[in-house]
Amino acid sequence: MLHQAIRVGAFLLGVLFFLAGMVLLSVGGVDAVSGLWSIAIGAGLMIAAVLQRSGYRSEAAERDNSTPGPGGGESGYIDPRFMPTNEVFTDPTSHFRMRVYEDPRTGERRYRAEG
């Protein structure tokens, strides 16, 4: 779970690595190999910053940028189409007991802290 500012910082760092790699490639010579590595690292940082999701949250919660619930799961109202399952686990990071809810029609899942 990364805070939004950390995601933006990682993306900007990726842009800097990418641009530095482009400069090294344009100079050529011995530094060209370093430029390729810099481009790869920069691209990886940018992709990771864009694709990173927070904990056990749905894509809808990520898009709305809603506050995560305890244990990193869903907070607030859960649509009635989601039924509680027997699947319960302890989140290794927060140590919250998490219950899995599933939409039986689509198989979509939600996670919510118990207790």
Phi, psi and omega per residue, in radians:
M1 nan 1.924 3.136
L2 -1.874 2.395 3.041
H3 -1.129 2.643 -3.092
Q4 -0.997 -0.684 -3.138
A5 -1.119 -0.604 3.111
I6 -1.203 -0.689 3.097
R7 -1.075 -0.787 3.134
V8 -1.109 -0.755 3.111
G9 -1.065 -0.744 3.114
A10 -1.119 -0.690 3.120
F11 -1.130 -0.779 3.136
L12 -1.123 -0.675 3.068
L13 -1.089 -0.701 3.081
G14 -1.079 -0.701 3.096
V15 -1.086 -0.759 3.131
L16 -1.085 -0.777 3.097
F17 -1.062 -0.770 -3.105
F18 -1.081 -0.823 -3.132
L19 -1.151 -0.685 3.095
A20 -1.087 -0.691 3.093
G21 -1.120 -0.680 3.099
M22 -1.116 -0.700 3.110
V23 -1.124 -0.789 3.133
L24 -1.084 -0.667 3.098
L25 -1.156 -0.678 -3.114
S26 -1.214 -0.521 3.095
V27 -1.239 -0.648 3.110
G28 1.365 -2.821 3.134
G29 1.266 -2.580 -3.092
V30 -1.151 -0.514 -3.077
D31 -1.335 -0.122 -3.104
A32 -1.086 -0.683 3.120
V33 -1.135 -0.706 3.076
S34 -1.077 -0.627 3.112
G35 -1.105 -0.691 3.104
L36 -1.109 -0.756 3.110
W37 -1.104 -0.732 -3.137
S38 -1.115 -0.705 3.095
I39 -1.113 -0.761 -3.135
A40 -1.101 -0.771 3.134
I41 -1.143 -0.765 3.125
G42 -1.076 -0.784 3.118
A43 -1.101 -0.712 3.113
G44 -1.089 -0.755 3.112
L45 -1.102 -0.754 -3.137
M46 -1.136 -0.746 3.132
I47 -1.133 -0.772 3.141
A48 -1.102 -0.694 -3.133
A49 -1.144 -0.619 -3.124
V50 -1.335 -0.684 -3.042
L51 -1.544 -0.217 -3.050
Q52 -1.108 2.341 3.070
R53 -2.061 2.764 -3.100
S54 -1.656 1.973 2.973
G55 0.858 -2.240 -3.028
Y56 -1.808 0.644 -3.079
R57 -1.688 2.640 3.124
S58 -1.328 2.871 3.088
E59 -1.108 -0.608 3.125
A60 -1.103 -0.737 3.119
A61 -1.164 -0.620 3.100
E62 -1.172 -0.747 -3.141
R63 -1.115 -0.710 -3.134
D64 -1.321 -0.213 -3.100
N65 0.999 0.631 3.141
S66 -1.288 2.752 -3.111
T67 -1.201 2.301 3.107
P68 -1.154 2.604 3.065
G69 -1.446 -3.090 3.094
P70 -1.005 2.426 3.135
G71 1.344 0.077 3.128
G72 1.492 0.077 -3.120
G73 -1.494 -2.814 -3.135
E74 -1.260 2.629 3.050
S75 -2.169 2.796 3.088
G76 1.320 -2.610 -3.033
Y77 -1.265 2.356 3.002
I78 -1.937 2.229 3.140
D79 -0.906 2.400 -3.106
P80 -1.092 -0.259 3.104
R81 -1.207 -0.279 3.107
F82 -1.552 2.106 -3.129
M83 -1.818 2.463 3.094
P84 -1.152 2.478 3.083
T85 -1.862 3.091 3.063
N86 -1.444 -0.029 -3.102
E87 -1.388 1.987 3.121
V88 -2.314 2.424 3.121
F89 -2.590 2.851 3.075
T90 -1.767 2.148 3.125
D91 -1.150 2.191 -3.063
P92 -1.187 -0.377 -3.119
T93 -1.538 -0.895 -3.062
S94 -1.619 -0.284 -3.104
H95 1.152 0.332 3.033
F96 -1.439 2.546 3.040
R97 -1.433 2.122 -3.038
M98 -1.914 2.364 3.070
R99 -1.858 2.433 3.121
V100 -1.688 2.305 3.040
Y101 -1.991 2.487 -3.073
E102 -2.383 2.480 2.991
D103 -1.484 1.925 -3.059
P104 -1.084 -0.437 -3.112
R105 -1.324 -0.740 -3.049
T106 -1.872 -0.328 -3.079
G107 1.469 0.016 3.113
E108 -1.136 2.466 -3.030
R109 -2.093 2.636 3.029
R110 -2.308 2.651 -3.121
Y111 -2.170 2.383 -3.122
R112 -2.492 2.420 3.112
A113 -1.238 2.495 3.080
E114 -1.884 2.537 3.022
G115 1.323 nan nan
